[in-house]
Amino acid sequence: MRRTEIDEAILSNVSTTWKKVALVVVKVANESGISFADEDDDFEVVAKHIEFLVGEGRLLAQGNLKNWRSSEICKSMGAQ
């Protein structure tokens, strides 16, 4: 599993409109076709990558990202 694969899967499931973090986490973990390491929790891995992308300014966030059901993300206007 490469970081870029997960980041690309997240970014392809997010647009410039707000989406619940929980929806994106589940969709990427279950439908992306990415092979996660057996010892990792797929959902937690995706959530961590969302946090990285927010930290890099590639995604915008509102709410507490640790609380997936009540936080939202969208693409930053400067993101690809």
C-alpha positions as CSV (number, residue, x, y, z in Angstrom):
1,M,0.0,0.0,0.0
2,R,1.4,3.3,-1.0
3,R,0.4,6.6,0.4
4,T,-0.3,8.1,-3.0
5,E,-2.8,5.4,-3.8
6,I,-4.8,6.1,-0.7
7,D,-4.6,9.9,-1.2
8,E,-5.7,9.6,-4.8
9,A,-8.7,7.4,-3.8
10,I,-9.7,9.9,-1.1
11,L,-9.4,12.9,-3.5
12,S,-11.4,11.1,-6.2
13,N,-14.2,10.7,-3.7
14,V,-14.3,14.3,-2.6
15,S,-15.4,17.4,-4.6
16,T,-15.7,21.1,-3.8
17,T,-19.0,20.4,-1.9
18,W,-18.9,19.2,1.7
19,K,-19.1,15.4,2.4
20,K,-19.2,13.6,5.7
21,V,-15.8,12.1,6.7
22,A,-17.6,8.9,7.6
23,L,-18.9,8.5,4.1
24,V,-15.5,9.0,2.5
25,V,-13.7,6.7,4.9
26,V,-16.2,3.8,4.3
27,K,-16.3,4.3,0.6
28,V,-12.5,4.4,0.2
29,A,-11.8,1.5,2.6
30,N,-14.5,-0.7,1.0
31,E,-14.6,0.2,-2.6
32,S,-11.2,1.6,-3.7
33,G,-9.6,-1.8,-4.4
34,I,-6.6,-0.8,-2.4
35,S,-4.9,-3.7,-0.6
36,F,-4.4,-2.6,3.0
37,A,-1.9,-4.3,5.3
38,D,-3.6,-7.1,7.3
39,E,-2.6,-5.7,10.7
40,D,-4.0,-2.2,9.9
41,D,-7.6,-1.1,10.4
42,D,-8.6,0.1,6.9
43,F,-10.9,2.7,8.2
44,E,-8.3,4.2,10.6
45,V,-5.7,4.2,7.8
46,V,-8.0,6.2,5.5
47,A,-9.0,8.6,8.3
48,K,-5.3,9.3,9.0
49,H,-4.7,10.0,5.3
50,I,-7.6,12.5,5.4
51,E,-5.9,14.2,8.3
52,F,-2.7,14.4,6.3
53,L,-4.4,15.9,3.3
54,V,-6.1,18.5,5.5
55,G,-2.8,19.3,7.1
56,E,-1.2,19.7,3.6
57,G,-4.0,22.1,2.6
58,R,-5.3,19.7,-0.1
59,L,-8.6,19.2,1.7
60,L,-10.6,21.6,3.8
61,A,-12.3,20.4,7.0
62,Q,-15.0,21.5,9.3
63,G,-15.7,19.9,12.6
64,N,-13.5,17.5,14.6
65,L,-11.9,15.0,12.1
66,K,-11.7,12.4,14.9
67,N,-15.5,12.4,15.0
68,W,-16.2,11.1,11.5
69,R,-20.0,11.4,11.6
70,S,-20.1,15.1,12.5
71,S,-17.2,16.4,10.5
72,E,-17.0,17.2,6.8
73,I,-14.3,17.6,4.1
74,C,-14.1,19.1,0.7
75,K,-11.4,19.8,-1.9
76,S,-9.5,22.9,-1.5
77,M,-9.7,25.2,-4.5
78,G,-5.9,24.9,-4.9
79,A,-6.0,21.0,-4.8
80,Q,-5.8,19.0,-8.0
